[in-house]
Amino acid sequence: MDWILDHLQIVIAAAAAVAYWLNQRREAQAEEDPPPGSNFEREEPGAAEEAERARRIREEIRRKIAERVGGGLPSSPQPVSPPPLFSPRQEVVVESRPTSGSADTAILERQRKLADQLEALKRQTPLQATNVSLDRPMPVGVARSSLMADLRGRSNLRRAMVVREVLGPPLGLR
């Protein structure tokens, strides 16, 4: 008994090997001998028809469940192909066709309406005294006066403080 306890790993390995060997023998015997209910020669002639009828009923039940749940027939997802890495060059063929005079006038009329709308929008927005241009820098005096004008009033000063807190360096890094 002391030897079994001292060499427990060897005993477990041997037991596992015997269990594996017994399982293999059982599987081989199951393959050789068919189960008792699977002998097709002894089946009744109506059993095949009954099995087919049962299969159709199960199929119909599955279809109805799928319609109620998903709103349609169950289908396997279609494989999605990845987009091509390179698109083939396609030549664009422009057909020259005669344009009618009414199409040209319609296009010109549309452009005139859009230009009128643009002018109306330009008139509606108030022009500020300091126009910011990206082409040239703003003079220092103009920038300072526009900044001071922005800081006048309580609400503007509060807004400036909030913007400084949000956009400035974090409090821990000051």
C-alpha positions as CSV (number, residue, x, y, z in Angstrom):
1,M,0.0,0.0,0.0
2,D,2.9,2.4,0.7
3,W,4.2,1.7,-2.8
4,I,0.9,2.8,-4.4
5,L,0.9,6.0,-2.4
6,D,4.6,6.7,-3.2
7,H,4.1,6.1,-6.9
8,L,0.6,7.6,-7.4
9,Q,1.6,9.2,-10.7
10,I,2.5,5.9,-12.2
11,V,-0.8,4.3,-11.0
12,I,-2.8,7.1,-12.5
13,A,-1.0,6.9,-15.9
14,A,-1.5,3.1,-16.0
15,A,-5.2,3.5,-15.2
16,A,-5.6,6.1,-17.9
17,A,-3.9,3.8,-20.5
18,V,-6.2,0.9,-19.6
19,A,-9.3,3.2,-19.8
20,Y,-8.2,4.5,-23.2
21,W,-7.6,0.9,-24.4
22,L,-11.1,-0.2,-23.2
23,N,-12.8,2.8,-25.0
24,Q,-11.0,1.9,-28.2
25,R,-12.2,-1.7,-28.0
26,R,-15.8,-0.6,-27.3
27,E,-15.8,1.8,-30.3
28,A,-14.4,-0.9,-32.6
29,Q,-17.0,-3.3,-31.4
30,A,-19.8,-0.7,-31.9
31,E,-18.6,-0.2,-35.5
32,E,-18.7,-3.9,-36.3
33,D,-22.1,-4.6,-34.7
34,P,-25.0,-2.3,-35.9
35,P,-27.4,-1.2,-33.1
36,P,-30.6,-3.3,-32.8
37,G,-33.0,-0.7,-34.3
38,S,-30.9,0.1,-37.4
39,N,-31.5,-3.1,-39.3
40,F,-33.2,-1.9,-42.5
41,E,-34.2,-5.3,-43.9
42,R,-36.6,-5.9,-41.0
43,E,-38.3,-2.5,-41.1
44,E,-41.9,-2.2,-42.0
45,P,-42.7,-0.8,-45.5
46,G,-44.6,2.2,-44.1
47,A,-41.7,3.3,-41.8
48,A,-39.8,5.1,-44.5
49,E,-43.0,7.1,-45.5
50,E,-43.7,7.9,-41.9
51,A,-40.1,9.1,-41.4
52,E,-40.4,11.3,-44.5
53,R,-43.7,12.8,-43.3
54,A,-42.2,13.6,-39.9
55,R,-39.2,15.3,-41.6
56,R,-41.6,17.4,-43.7
57,I,-43.5,18.4,-40.6
58,R,-40.3,19.4,-38.7
59,E,-39.2,21.4,-41.8
60,E,-42.5,23.3,-41.9
61,I,-42.4,24.1,-38.2
62,R,-38.9,25.4,-38.5
63,R,-40.0,27.6,-41.5
64,K,-42.9,29.0,-39.6
65,I,-40.8,29.8,-36.6
66,A,-38.2,31.5,-38.8
67,E,-41.0,33.6,-40.4
68,R,-42.3,34.7,-37.1
69,V,-39.0,35.5,-35.6
70,G,-37.0,36.9,-38.5
71,G,-39.7,37.8,-40.9
72,G,-38.5,35.5,-43.7
73,L,-37.0,32.2,-44.6
74,P,-33.9,31.2,-42.8
75,S,-30.9,31.4,-45.0
76,S,-27.2,31.1,-44.6
77,P,-25.4,34.4,-44.8
78,Q,-23.9,35.1,-48.2
79,P,-20.1,35.2,-48.2
80,V,-18.9,38.7,-48.6
81,S,-15.9,39.2,-50.8
82,P,-13.4,41.8,-49.8
83,P,-13.1,44.9,-52.0
84,P,-10.4,44.6,-54.6
85,L,-7.1,46.2,-53.7
86,F,-6.7,47.8,-57.1
87,S,-9.5,48.9,-59.2
88,P,-9.1,48.3,-63.0
89,R,-8.8,51.4,-65.1
90,Q,-12.0,52.2,-66.8
91,E,-12.1,54.5,-69.7
92,V,-14.8,57.1,-69.6
93,V,-16.5,57.5,-73.0
94,V,-18.3,60.8,-73.3
95,E,-20.9,60.9,-76.0
96,S,-21.4,64.1,-77.7
97,R,-25.0,64.9,-78.2
98,P,-26.6,68.0,-79.2
99,T,-28.0,70.0,-76.3
100,S,-31.3,71.6,-76.6
101,G,-31.7,75.3,-76.1
102,S,-34.2,74.8,-73.3
103,A,-31.7,72.7,-71.2
104,D,-29.1,75.5,-71.5
105,T,-31.6,78.2,-70.5
106,A,-32.7,76.0,-67.5
107,I,-29.1,75.7,-66.4
108,L,-28.5,79.4,-66.7
109,E,-31.7,80.2,-64.9
110,R,-30.8,77.9,-62.0
111,Q,-27.3,79.6,-61.8
112,R,-29.0,83.0,-61.6
113,K,-31.3,81.9,-58.8
114,L,-28.3,80.5,-56.8
115,A,-26.4,83.7,-57.3
116,D,-29.4,85.7,-56.1
117,Q,-29.6,83.5,-53.0
118,L,-25.9,84.0,-52.3
119,E,-26.2,87.7,-52.5
120,A,-29.2,87.7,-50.1
121,L,-27.2,85.6,-47.6
122,K,-24.3,88.0,-47.9
123,R,-26.6,90.9,-47.1
124,Q,-28.2,89.2,-44.1
125,T,-24.9,88.4,-42.3
126,P,-23.5,91.5,-40.6
127,L,-20.0,92.4,-41.6
128,Q,-17.6,92.6,-38.7
129,A,-15.2,95.5,-38.4
130,T,-12.2,93.2,-38.5
131,N,-12.3,90.8,-41.4
132,V,-10.0,87.9,-40.8
133,S,-8.0,87.0,-43.9
134,L,-6.0,83.9,-44.2
135,D,-3.7,85.4,-46.8
136,R,-2.2,88.0,-44.6
137,P,-1.8,88.2,-40.8
138,M,-3.8,90.7,-38.8
139,P,-2.0,93.7,-37.4
140,V,-1.3,93.6,-33.7
141,G,-3.4,96.6,-32.9
142,V,-6.5,95.3,-34.7
143,A,-6.1,91.9,-33.0
144,R,-5.8,93.4,-29.6
145,S,-8.8,95.7,-30.0
146,S,-10.9,92.8,-31.4
147,L,-9.9,90.6,-28.4
148,M,-10.7,93.3,-25.9
149,A,-14.1,93.8,-27.6
150,D,-14.7,90.1,-27.2
151,L,-13.9,90.2,-23.4
152,R,-16.3,93.1,-22.7
153,G,-19.4,92.0,-20.8
154,R,-19.9,89.4,-18.1
155,S,-21.1,86.6,-20.4
156,N,-18.2,87.0,-22.8
157,L,-15.7,87.0,-19.9
158,R,-17.2,83.8,-18.4
159,R,-17.1,82.2,-21.9
160,A,-13.4,83.1,-22.2
161,M,-12.6,81.6,-18.8
162,V,-14.4,78.4,-19.7
163,V,-12.6,78.2,-23.1
164,R,-9.3,78.8,-21.3
165,E,-10.0,75.9,-18.9
166,V,-11.0,73.6,-21.7
167,L,-8.4,74.5,-24.3
168,G,-5.5,75.4,-21.9
169,P,-3.0,73.0,-20.3
170,P,-4.4,70.6,-17.7
171,L,-4.6,71.8,-14.1
172,G,-2.1,69.1,-13.0
173,L,0.6,70.4,-15.5
174,R,0.4,74.1,-14.5
